[in-house]
Each structure stands twice: as structure tokens, then as C-alpha cells.
Amino acid sequence: MLTILGFAMIATFLVLIMTKKMSPIAALVLIPALFCVAVGQGAQLGDYVIEGVGNLAPTAAMLMFAIVYFGVMIDVGLFDPIVRGILRFCKADPMRIVVGTAVLAAIVSLDGDGSTTFMITVSAMYPLYKRLKMSLVVMTGVAATANGVMNTLPWGGPTARAATALKLEASEIFVPMIPALAMGLLAVFVLAYVLGRRERKRLGMLTLDEALAREPEPETVSAGVGGAGATGGEGRLRKGSAASAGGTGTDAGAGTGAGADAADGDGDGEFQGLDPNRSTLRPKLYWFNAGLTAALLTAMIMELMPIPVLFLLGAALALTVNFPHMPDQRARIAAHADNVLNVSGMVFAAAVFTGVLTGTGMVEHMADWVVGAVPDAMGPHMAIVTGVLSLPLTYFMSNDGFYFGVLPVLAEAGAAHGVSPLEIARASLAGQALHMSSPLVPAVYVLVGMAKVEFGDHTRFTVKWAVLTSLVVLAAGILFGIM
């Protein structure tokens, strides 16, 4: 019964958010609460939620202060030279911009933290997509998929979890997987090229002057994360109109959220990343801000302090130095309050979902059912089975749940048929490209929140490409004899 209810709860959640019958925050809270009562454990709902919130509270704190920090860095112009450089290099070519998004996301992913990757990638690329009226779900989809492939780095999480769960060395798992992961990353770049060609065909290729000459449409309003704006077609609603301007999205049924904001939080106009006249610019402090950001990322990679503490200190220092007057500090915090509330709210709401899923035992029963459903004849091919199962299982449950709960069972079943635990561990990494778009991954809410894309639109657009990328990794692993 718990198995059926677990799958039903996840299916109900996905259907409701993808059809936009409920906002993600409401669905993450109300759906698990109802199913918790349905399984007869309503009295324990409070305990499950508190435990889930406690587990995700450090992540929420990190995201809150990281959003403030990178928001301030955008305000003061830290990323302006990067944006201008990319635009000049790309010559306002949508295809090059999408490929550039994939490359940037892959490079930044070397730090091993998805949230930071998405913050930096969106901060740098968002103004380009807005100015050129490009599809924002293309940006979020490409960035999430590239980060998913790179998430398999030993310090990224999944590889270390697999090594710990099966008592193996992380290097023994990761190093032989490099060719397969390289093929997965190549697949992401090819995907970016194809999607970029589609965007180029839809929008054309502009010169730099033409791109900068494009003005925002003041009568246009956009939808934030979980908001009530239109997201079909170009995701735009004009004031006084009854329907969105549709039909130009890059994927059938996929809202792009590409409409211009009437104001991005503080009224400085649509394209703040290249607005040379915004009052928040601090050109004299550019090298201080660049050094502070480099030091912050270095400290994070070296794990000198917990990440939430680093971003808390960084945000406080950035605000104090760049905006020494209290009214200016309050204005900057208020300008980014929407993003902070959206993302932190999503994280705490996701804590309800994961808390109920774990506390009621649904995850455990679902995993046991899936493993038990594998025919005995597939025993000698358990590595391939593990790779295939990693796609849905790492999407519908946390990495901790999969690697510590399910993977040991799969490895034991494989060992009975002579399949090495190393092969099982390597195959388990195949689904990470899809995992990074899971509603249970807090970082994905940073991505869609900063990009102002509906989570349901991102899911509809990205899942198919992420699945394809994961299958490329799995196929390459089989072809190269890694698993």
C-alpha cells in the first residue's frame, strides 16, 4: 500500500504543477500532507515536517544569503564585463549564446555546488536572453543538464555517496567513468547547438548595436516562480489583453518566460546587466568585488567554513562596503527579496515533501518494489539495470535515499550474479543529468527563480533532454566496457 501511495503522491504532484493547477509551493506542502493522512500517519505529520525542515535549513540559509550576495554583485556591475564580452564574442547569435551557456555552466560546475553554478550562470547569461527575447527555458534546461553531468565529480556528491555506500574508493569509480561522462557532456553541447540553431531560426542573428538597441516593452509583465503570469509561447501578457502572445516558443507547449519584466525589482529597467546608467554601479570597487568573489569561491572549494556561513559573511561584507548607507542597504535587500522568498520558500516546502516521503516509509517501500521487480534473468546485467533505474529513482528521491538505501541492495543482487560493485557504482551515476531537474533538488529552485521561469515549464522542456543525455552516458559506459 505504501508503495502505491508513494508513486501516487509523486505522480499527483508532477501532474498538478505541470498542468499549473497548483503552484509548486502549495503542491509541495498540501499533497504530502494529504497523503500522510491517507496512510494513517497524520498524527506524525508535524514530526516529519520538522525533521525535513531541520535537514534542509542549512541549504535554505545558504541560498538566501547567496542570492543576496550575487544579487549585489550584479547590481554593482561585477558581471557586466563578462556579459559584454560574451555578447561581442557571440555577435548576438542565439546559437552561440546557448552553447556559451552550456560551456559556462560546465566550467562553473567544477566547484561541485549546483546552487552556485546556477547563480553565476544565470547572472551572466540572463541579460543576454532577455535582451534578445530568447527562450529562458532553453537557458535553464541547458544549464541544469550540463550541471547534472558535471555533478558526478568526486567532490560533487553522488560519486562520494556511491563510494561510501559500497565501501569503495571514489577514484576507482570516477576515473574509468571519464570517457562516458565526456560523451555525456558532448551530448549537452550538441543539444545546446541544436537548440541554439532553433533559436537563431526563430529570432535571427543581430549585430551588437542592434541587440543593445532593443528596448523593453513597458506594457509587458512577466511571471515569477510559481506566479500567475502567462508562460505559453513567449510567456508574455500584455496589459489589457486576454491571452498570451503564443506560438513562438522553442518547444511545443513549453512556456519560455522570455517576456520582459516591467521592472526587475528596483525599477532600473529590463536589461540591468548592461545598463551603464544604473545608480547601483560601483566601478571603483570592481577589483574589491572580484577579489571578494574569488576568495569566497576558493574558501568554499577548500571547505574552510560551512557554505551558509561563507555566504552570510560575504553578503554582509558586500553590502557594507558597496552600500555603506543604511537606506541603500535596505533598498538592495528589498530589491532581491522576491528571489529570496521564492527560493527559500520552495526549499522549506520541499522539506515537507521529502519529510513525509521518508518518514512514512514510502521511499523504502518504493525502492524495495522496484528492486524486487527486476527479473532474475537480468541478474548478470545488473549494472545496466542499475543505470536504467538510476534515471527515475534519482529523480523521484534524493541522492542520499538512492545511494544509501537502494544502491547497496542493487549491488548485493549484482554480486550474486558475479557483477562487480564497481560496475554497479559507475552505472548509478548515469541518471545525474536528470537528477538536477528533480523537484527534490533545492538548487533547481535557484535556477528557475533567478531565471523567472515557471517550474512546470522547466520540467516539461528539460526532462526529455536530460533523459536523453543520461542514456548517452549509460550507452557510452556500456560501449567502452566500463559497466
N, C-alpha and C positions, 0 to 999 in steps of 0.2 A: 504493500500500500504506500509506504514512504517513497518507494522508487517512482511509482506512478505520479504521486502528488508532486515530487521534486521536479520531474520533467514537465508536468502540467504548469507548475509555478513559473518555470523559466520560459516556457512557450507563451504563457499568458502575458508575461512581462514584455517579451520581444514583440508580440503582436500589437499590444497596446501602444508601445512607443513608436513602432514603425508605421502604424496607421494614424498616429497622432491623436489617439483617443484620450491619452493621459500624458502629462508631462513626465519626463524621466524621474524627477524628484518624487512626485506623487506616486508613480508606479513602483519605485524602489522601496517606498515605505508601506504603502497600503496593500500591495499584492502579497508580500511575505507575511504581513500581519494577518491577513485573511486566511492564508494557508496554514499559518501557525495555529490558528483557532481550529481549522478544519482537521488537523492531525491530532487534536485533543490536547495540545500543549499551550493553550492560550495563557495559562497562569504563569508560564515561564517566559513569556514574550519579553517582559522587562529585563530579565537576566540576559537573554540572548542579545538584545539590543545594546545593553550596557557593555557587554563583553566585546561586541563588534565595534562599538564606538571607541572603546579603550584601545583596541588593536590598531585602529586607523587614525586615532587622534594625532600621533606624531606626523603622519603623512599630511593630514589636513593643515596642521600648523606650518609645515614646510611649504605647502602650496600657497597658503595665504601670504606669507612673507616673501616668497619667491615671486609671486605675481606683483606685489608692491615694488620689489626691487627692480625687476625687469621693466615694469611699467615706468618707473622713474628714469631708468636708463634710456628708454625710448623717448621720454619727454625731453631729456636734456640733450639728445642728439647723438648718443653713443653709436647707434646703428646706422645713422644717416650716410656716412661714407660707404658702408658695406652695401646698403641699398642702392646708392647711386652707382657704385662700381658694378654691381650685378646688372643693373639696368643698362648701363653702357655696354657691358660685355654681351648681354643678350640682345641688344639692339631692339628692345621692346618686342622680341619674338616670343610668343607664348610657349612654343615648343622648348626653347632654350630655358625659359623660366621654370617650366615644370621639371625638366631634367636637373636644373640647378637646385630645385627644392629637394629632389631625391639625393643629390650629392651632398648638399649641406646637412640634411638630416642624418645621413650615414656617417659623415665626419664627426658631427657633434655627438652622435651616439657613442663615440669612443669613451665618453666619460662614464658610461654604464647607467645613467639615470634618465628614464624616459621623460619625466616632467621637465627637466632642464633642457633636454633635446627639443621638445615641443615649444617651450617658451622662446628659445633662441631662434628656432626655425621660423615660427610664426611671426616673431618680432621683426625679423629681417625680410620675410617674403610677403607678409600680409599687405603692406602698402602697394607692392607691385601688382598683386592680384586685384586689389580694389581699384587702382587707377586704370588698369587695362580692362576692367569688367570681366576678369577671368573667373572661372568656377572655383569657389572656395572649397568644395568637397574634393576637387582634384588635389588641392594642396594638402588637405587633411588626410586623404586616402594614401597619397604617395608618401607623406611623412610618416604616417603610422606603420605602413608596410615596411619601409626602409628601416625604421627603428626596431621593428619586430625581428627582422633578420639579424641586425646587429646586437639585439638583446641577448644573443647566445654567447657573447663574450664571457669568459670565465668570471669576470667581476660584474657581469650584468645581472646574474641571479639564477636563471634556470640551470646552467651548467653546474654551478656550485651546489644547487639543491640536488641535482641528479647524482653528483659525486658523493654528497653526504648521505643520501638515502641508500645508495648501493655500496657505500664504503669503497669508493674508487678515487683515483687521482683525477682532478679536473683536467689536467693537461692530457691525460690518456683519452679522455672523452673528446675534448675540443680540437686538438691538433689534427687528428685524422679527419675531422669534420670540415676542415677549412675549405677543401675543394667543393664540397656540396654547398656550403654556405656562400662561397664565392659565386656559384651558379645562381643561388637564390638572389643575391644582391644584383647580379647581372640581369636577372629577370625583372627586378624592380626598375632598373634603369631603362630596360626595353619598354616596360609598361609606361614609365614616365614619358618616353619618346613618343609612344603611340597616343597617349592621352594629350600630350602637347601638340602633336600634329592635328588632332581633332579640335583643340582649342584654337590653333592657328587658322584652320579652315573656317571656324565659326566667326573669329574676330578679325582675322587678317593680321598683317605684320606692320607695326608702326615704326616711325623714326623716334628717336629720343624726344625731339621737340614736340612731335605730335602727341606722344604719351603724356608729357608734362603739361600739355595744353588742355588736356581733358579736364573738364570741371565737374564737380559733384552736382547732382540734381537735388536742389533743396527741398523739393516736394516729396522726395523718396524717403521712406522709413524702412528700417530693417529689423529682422527678428533676432533676438539674442538666444542664448542657450535655453531651450525649453520655453521660449517666448511665444507670443501669439501672432507673429508676423507671418507673411506668406513665404513659403520656401519652394514652391513649384517653379519650374522653369528657371528664371534668373533669381528667384527668391525676392521679388520686389513687389511692393504695393504702393501705388500712387495715391496720394490723399484724394479722397472723393471718388475713387474707383471701387468697383465692386469685386474685382477679380485681379489676380496677379498677372503680370506680363509673362506668359509662359512660352514654352516651345523652343527655348534656345539652350536648355541645359545640355551638358555633355553626356548625360546618361539618361535613358528613358526613366521617367519617374523620379529622378534624383534631383532634389532641390539643391541649389548651389549656394544660396545665401550670399550671392555676389552683389546684391544691391548696395548702394552707398548709404552709409549712415548719415542722417541729417547732422549729427554731431557725435563724435567719438568720446563721449564722457565729459569733455571740458569745453566743447564749443570751438575748438581750434580748426574745425573743418575736417573733410573726409580723409585727406591724404597726409596725415601728420608726419609720417616718416620722412617726407621730402619737403615739407613746408618750411622755407627758410625764415619765415617771419614770426613763427610761434614764440610766444613770450617765455616759454619754459626752457629754451635753448641755453646751454651753459658752455660755450666754446672754449672759454679759458680753463675750464675744469675737465676738458676732454681726456687728457692723459691721466688725470687722477681717476676718473671713472673707468677708463680702460684698464688701468693697473688694479683697481679695486675688483673689477670683474674677473680678471685673470687670477688674482690672488684667491678669490672666492672659489673659483672652479678648481684651482690647484689644491686648495685645502680640502675640498670635497672629494677629489680623486684620491688624495692621500689619507682621507678619513681622519683628519686631525681633530675634528669635532663632529658630533651628530649633525646631519644636514639641516634639520629645523633650526638648530642653534646658529649655524653659519648664516643662513638666510635672514634670521631675525637680526643678528648683528649687522649684516650687510645692508639690510633695508634701513635700519636706524641710522647707520653711518651715511648712507647715500642721501637720505632725506636731510640730515643735519648739515652736511657740507654743501649740498646743492641748493637747498632752500632753508637758509638759517632763520628766516622769519616764520613764526608760528602760523599766521594766516596762509602763507604759501604751502607749508607742510600739510595743513588741513585740506587745502584745495587739491593737492596731489593725491592724498589718501582718498578723498571723496571721488576724484576722477576715476580711480580704479576700484571703487567699492563694488560696482556691479560684477566685475570679473571675480573678485574675491568671494562675494556672496554666492555666485553661481557655482563656482568650483568647490568651495568648502562645503556648500550645501549638498552638492552631489556626492561628495566623499562620505559625509555623515549619513546621507540617505542610503548609499551603497553599504554602509556598515549594518544597517537594518537587514538588508537583503542577505549579505554574507553571514550575519549572525544567526538568522533563522535557518538558512540553508545548512549551516554547520551544526548549530545547537540541536536541531530536531533530529539529526542523523540522516537527513535526506541525501547529502553528498556521499556519505559512506555507502548507503544502500544503492544509490545510482551507480557508483563505481563498481560495487560487487556484481550488480546485474550486468553491466557492460562486459566485465571480465568473464563472467560465467557464460555469457552468450557466445563467446569465441569457440567455435567447433574444435574438437580435439585434433582434427586433421590439419588445422592451421598451426599446431604446436611448433613444428620445425620452422615456421615462418613468423615467429612471434615478434621479431624485430620489425618486420613490415607491418604487422598488426598493430604494434605499439605506435609506429609512425602515423598510421591512419587514425588510430584512436586519439592521438595527441591533438588533432585538429579540434574535434568537438569538445573533448574533455578540458583542454586548457582554455577554451572559450567560455565554457559554462561553469568552470570552477577556478579558484585561484591557483597560482603556481604551487603554493605550499600544499594545497589539497591534492593536487595531481602528483607531484613529485614525492611527497612523503606518505600519501595514502594509497595511490593507485600504482605507481611505478614499481614499488617492491613486489606487489602481487604479480604484475606482468613479468618482472624479472624472474620470479620464482617459477612461474609457469613456463617461461622460456628455458630455464635451466633444466627442467625435467625433460626437455627435448634436445638438449645439447646446445642451446643458443647462449652465447656469452653475454654476461651482464653489460659488458662494454657496448655491444651492439644494441642492446635494449636502451641503454642510456643515450647513445647517439641518436637513435631513432626518435627518442622522446623530445628532441629539440626541434623536430620538423614543424610543429604547429605554432611556433612562436610568432611567425608573421601574422597569423590570425589572432593570436592571444592579445596583441597590443591594441586591438579594437574591441576587446571584450568589455561589456558594461561593468565588470567587476575589477577593472584596472583603473585606479584613480587618475593616472596620467592622461587617459583619453579624454577626461572631462576638462583638463587644462587645454588640450588641443582644440576641442570643439568650442570651448568657452572663449578662448582668445581669438579664434577664427570666426566667432559669431555664426556658427553652423549648428543646425539642429542635430541632435544626437541620432535621431531616426534617419535623417538624410545621410549622415556619415555612414551609418551602419548599412543602409541599402546599397550605397555606392561602393563601399570598401570591401565588404565581406567576400564578394566573389573574386576580387583581385587578390585579396590576402590568401584565400583558399588556393588559388592557382599558384601563387608564389610558394606556399608551403608544400604543395605537391611537387613543384620543381625541385625543392630541396630534398624531398624524400626520394624522388626518382633519381636525382644525381647521386645520392648516397648509395642507392642500390646499384646504379651503373658503375660507380667507382669501387664497388665491393667494400664499402665502409660498414654496411649493415646487412 
